[in-house]
């Protein structure tokens, strides 16, 4: 499947999540928490001016559209299940994060944080596939699932496991910030695995050096984007709310950009940049916006 059929398929998937957003987030039937405890964001509640507002944090809610945009792009470009699963998880995070910020209930926060874990775990799984194992299910050849193929079934089981593990981690209720940082660190180690292996081989003679892939200009672009979006995302993430760590950008003015909303946008494009860098190791994964630089 390519060209217009593929575009239409991704459009239908995106339309499903858009309808879910409009039907759930903008609904007045779901419970709202009008007196939330928020340590990570300062956006004033919309109910301060409109007691019947369905969306309590407008900026922090609507900024989640960045997750759907990036998720749709990844689903479109991916050529295997685990890659597409990253894009789908971004789309689910679009819904769950928007639900939390629009209603601010504990149950919505639970699933929002849980799906952050699922998203990072799916990135780790995709990175292992691309960097270490370098296998893909037959979707690249057939452009459709092949349930009789063991590789597809393994990828499907791994995708399901990331959901189960992410929810289990959330049930345990560790500190969400520390847990996310640890998962992101694990992702960074997997992505840099071969280069770390190469470094160790210089100091330990018993370790044979790995064969590194060719480096292209597209890879340099990805690294720059990862650094830029990563730095911006961390800065926004830790500079909002009463419990800010870096800068005090907490603002009660709804007319000013909310740092947490900016965190949504920058973290979405950070995921896109990381995903694109997977193709440094495994081009079959399908590059995104740096595809035109691949042969440079």
C-alpha positions in Angstrom: 0.0 0.0 0.0 1.5 3.3 -1.0 0.5 6.7 -2.4 -3.2 7.7 -2.1 -4.4 4.4 -0.5 -1.8 4.8 2.3 -2.7 8.4 2.8 -6.4 7.5 3.1 -5.7 4.7 5.6 -3.7 7.1 7.8 -6.4 9.7 7.4 -9.1 7.3 8.6 -7.0 6.4 11.6 -6.5 10.1 12.4 -10.2 10.8 11.9 -11.1 8.1 14.5 -9.0 9.9 17.1 -10.3 13.3 16.1 -13.9 12.1 16.6 -12.9 10.6 19.9 -11.4 13.9 21.0 -14.4 15.9 20.0 -16.8 13.4 21.6 -15.0 12.9 24.9 -12.8 16.0 25.6 -15.6 18.5 24.6 -18.2 16.5 26.4 -20.1 17.9 29.4 -21.1 14.4 30.5 -17.7 13.4 31.9 -16.9 14.3 35.5 -14.6 17.3 36.2 -12.4 18.1 39.1 -12.9 21.9 39.8 -10.4 22.0 42.7 -7.4 20.1 41.5 -3.9 19.9 43.1 -1.5 20.8 40.3 2.3 20.9 41.0 3.3 20.8 37.3 1.2 23.5 35.6 -0.2 26.9 36.4 -2.8 27.5 33.6 -5.8 29.2 35.1 -9.0 27.1 34.9 -11.5 28.1 32.2 -14.2 27.8 34.9 -12.9 31.0 36.5 -14.8 32.8 33.7 -17.2 30.1 32.5 -18.5 27.7 35.2 -19.8 25.4 32.5 -16.6 25.1 30.5 -16.0 21.5 29.3 -12.2 22.1 28.9 -10.6 23.2 32.2 -7.1 23.9 30.8 -7.5 25.1 27.2 -3.9 25.5 26.2 -2.7 22.3 27.9 -5.6 20.4 26.2 -5.4 21.7 22.6 -1.6 21.5 22.5 -1.9 17.7 22.5 -2.8 17.9 18.8 0.9 17.9 18.3 0.9 14.2 19.4 -1.7 13.3 16.8 0.1 15.1 14.1 3.5 13.4 14.8 1.7 10.1 15.4 0.0 10.2 12.0 3.4 11.1 10.3 5.1 8.1 11.9 2.3 5.7 11.0 2.5 6.9 7.5 6.2 6.5 7.2 6.7 3.3 9.2 7.1 0.0 7.4 6.7 -2.4 10.2 4.5 -3.0 13.2 6.6 -1.7 16.1 7.3 1.5 14.2 3.6 2.0 13.5 2.9 1.2 17.1 4.9 4.2 18.2 2.7 6.4 16.0 -0.5 4.8 17.4 0.7 5.3 21.0 1.3 9.0 20.2 -2.3 9.2 19.0 -3.6 7.5 22.2 -1.5 9.9 24.2 -3.2 12.7 22.3 -6.5 11.5 23.6 -5.5 10.6 27.2 -3.5 13.7 27.9 -6.2 15.9 26.4 -8.8 14.1 28.6 -6.7 14.7 31.7 -6.1 18.4 31.1 -9.7 19.0 30.1 -11.2 17.3 33.2 -8.3 17.1 35.7 -9.7 13.9 37.4 -7.5 11.3 39.0 -8.7 8.6 36.7 -7.7 10.6 33.6 -4.3 11.4 35.1 -3.7 7.7 35.8 -4.2 6.7 32.2 -2.3 9.8 30.9 0.8 8.9 32.9 0.4 5.2 32.1 0.4 5.9 28.4 3.6 8.0 28.7 5.2 4.9 30.0 3.7 2.8 27.2 4.9 5.3 24.6 8.5 5.3 25.9 8.5 1.5 26.2 7.3 1.2 22.6 10.2 3.5 21.5 12.6 1.2 23.4 11.1 -1.8 21.7 11.4 -0.1 18.3 14.9 0.9 19.0 16.0 -2.6 20.0 14.4 -3.8 16.7 16.3 -1.3 14.7 19.6 -1.0 16.5 20.3 -4.5 17.9 18.2 -7.1 16.1 17.5 -5.5 12.8 14.5 -7.5 11.8 11.2 -6.5 10.4 7.9 -8.3 10.0 6.8 -9.0 6.5 4.6 -5.9 6.4 7.4 -4.2 4.4 6.9 -6.6 1.5 3.2 -7.2 1.7 2.1 -3.8 3.2 -0.4 -5.7 5.4 -0.2 -7.9 8.5 0.7 -11.5 8.0 -0.5 -13.4 11.0 1.1 -16.6 9.9 4.6 -15.1 10.1 6.4 -15.6 13.4 8.1 -12.3 13.2 4.9 -10.4 12.9 3.5 -12.4 15.9 6.6 -11.7 17.9 6.3 -7.9 17.1 2.6 -8.1 18.0 3.4 -9.8 21.4 6.1 -7.1 22.1 3.6 -4.3 21.4 1.0 -5.9 23.7 3.7 -6.4 26.4 4.6 -2.7 26.4 1.0 -1.8 27.1 0.8 -4.3 30.0 4.2 -3.3 31.5 3.4 0.4 31.2 0.1 0.0 33.0 1.7 -2.2 35.7 4.3 0.4 36.3 1.6 3.0 36.7 -0.3 0.8 39.1 2.8 0.6 41.4 2.7 4.4 41.4 6.4 5.3 41.4 7.4 9.0 41.0 6.3 9.7 37.4 9.1 12.1 36.6 11.9 9.8 37.9 10.3 6.8 36.1 10.1 8.7 32.8 13.7 9.9 33.1 14.8 6.3 33.8 12.9 4.9 30.8 14.3 7.7 28.6 17.8 6.9 29.8 17.2 3.3 28.9 16.1 4.4 25.4 19.3 6.5 25.0 21.5 3.6 26.0 19.8 1.3 23.4 20.1 4.0 20.7 23.8 4.5 21.5 24.5 0.8 22.1 26.8 0.2 19.2 28.8 3.4 19.7 29.2 2.5 23.4 30.2 -1.0 22.4 32.8 0.6 20.0 34.1 2.8 22.7 34.6 -0.1 25.1 36.4 -2.1 22.4 39.1 0.6 22.5 39.8 0.0 26.2 39.0 -3.7 26.5 40.9 -5.8 24.0 38.7 -8.8 24.6 35.7 -7.0 23.1 35.6 -7.1 19.4 34.6 -3.8 17.7 31.1 -3.7 16.1 30.4 -2.7 12.6 28.9 0.8 12.6 26.5 2.0 9.9 27.5 4.7 7.5 26.9 8.2 8.7 24.7 10.5 6.6 23.9 14.2 6.7 20.3 13.1 7.7 21.7 11.6 10.8 23.5 14.8 11.8 20.2 16.7 11.2 18.4 14.2 13.5 21.0 14.6 16.3 20.7 18.4 16.1 16.9 18.2 16.3 17.0 15.7 19.2 19.3 18.1 21.1 17.2 21.2 20.3 13.8 19.6 21.0 15.1 17.7 24.0 16.6 20.8 25.6 13.4 22.8 24.9 11.1 20.0 26.2 13.1 19.6 29.5 13.2 23.4 30.0 9.5 23.8 29.5 8.7 20.7 31.6 10.7 21.8 34.6 9.8 25.5 34.5 6.1 25.3 35.1 3.9 24.9 38.1 4.4 25.7 41.8 7.0 22.9 42.0 9.2 24.2 39.1 12.8 23.2 39.2 14.5 25.3 36.6 12.8 28.7 35.8 9.7 30.2 37.3 7.6 30.5 34.2 4.4 29.8 36.1 1.8 32.2 34.8 -1.9 32.7 35.7 -2.5 34.7 32.5 -4.4 32.6 30.0 -3.3 35.0 27.3 0.4 33.9 27.6 1.9 30.7 26.4 1.8 28.0 29.1 5.1 26.1 29.5 3.2 22.8 29.9 1.5 23.3 26.5 4.9 24.0 25.0 6.2 20.8 26.6 3.5 18.9 24.7 4.6 20.3 21.3 8.3 20.0 21.8 8.2 16.5 23.3 6.1 15.4 20.3 8.7 16.6 17.9 11.4 15.1 20.1 9.8 11.7 19.6 9.6 12.3 15.9 13.4 13.1 15.8 14.3 10.1 17.8 12.2 7.8 15.7 13.8 9.2 12.5 17.3 8.5 13.9 16.4 4.8 14.3 16.8 4.8 10.5 20.5 5.5 10.9 20.8 1.8 11.9 17.9 0.3 10.0 16.8 2.3 6.9 14.0 -0.1 6.3 12.2 1.5 9.2 11.2 4.4 7.0 12.7 7.9 7.4 10.4 10.9 8.1 11.3 14.5 7.3 15.0 13.9 6.6 14.4 11.3 3.9 15.5 13.8 1.2 19.0 13.9 2.9 19.4 10.2 3.2 21.9 9.9 0.3 23.9 13.0 1.2 
